[in-house]
Amino acid sequence: MTEPLAAGRPAGEVLAWSRGLVLPALRKAVEQLPPSMRTIAEYHHGWRDEYGNPVLENGGKAIRPALVLLAAEAVGGSAASAVPAAVAVELIHNFSLLHDDVMDRDTTRRHRATAWTVFGVNAAILAGDALQALAVDVLAASGHPRALEAIRTLGDATVELLDGQAFDLDFETRSDVVVSEVERMARGKTGALLGASTALGALFGDGTDEQIEAMRGYGAELGLAFQHVDDLLGIWGDPAVTGKAAHSDLMSRKKSLPVVHALTAGIPGSAELASLYSGTQEMNAETLARAASLVDLAGGRAWSQTQADELHTQALVHLGEASPTARAAVELGTLAQLVTHRDH
């Protein structure tokens, strides 16, 4: 007689459960910052307005903390034991967002003005630096016997993330970018932190070294899939849902995964798209719509979705290698499905 499949919670319930465990600890950590940086961090997280008044929360999906907690449960540990790791990962993620918004000159995040447009570039950079330092402090203070290893794991992922961002910025001035380079960039900029999220969860859940590496593989593959979907939403996402302007990635001529695939497809539409991308004048609604159509016609949209689906499958293979507990396996599968088929 076969054992019945474990029932898992829907993705929304998993994310709500994760926020319930992590948010109080995250708020407590941010409260340790000096007022000059705490004000900006609390605004950026969606907890307060620019005047310091509490607001209804709009802190994003918080998928990474949920991955940390479920990874701990997957190797037989408790979610509560992994809360410091989840807080540290979320701090690093938001440090990167504060800096990315400055470098990309993005004016909107989570349906409101980005921190640098409200408080200034220098203040936003300092707040991001503070969150990075705070993440290390949270892990160091966790009391976990492998805290030093956790700090190194998160530090390595942060350096990979920064390397990925450096590649992304370099692409802005180049016309010869190829798909393999963009995939390498995305593995660093997005995949490294998701891989660290699941590795840290497994570490804090007292998993074996083999389980930790298997969970890292799950997160890293899922991270690249996440970037493919993010890039699709950056072109075709609904602004009312994503919180960003329509065709935002095309407006900034970003060398995203579907765009570079289309640029290098070698069809007539590729040349027209390259011509639009090589211009210096701001694209209007008509040219943005045309650019989006060209990416689609050149196969960029279909390719990115196919890649996301294949990476989703590979992530689940790595998950199986960790011999996860039944319910955690189901719920990690549910989050993988959410990541690869989300609308924001």
Beta strands, then each sheet from edge to edge (+ up, - down):
strand 1: 108-109
strand 2: 112-113
sheet 1: 1+ 2-
end
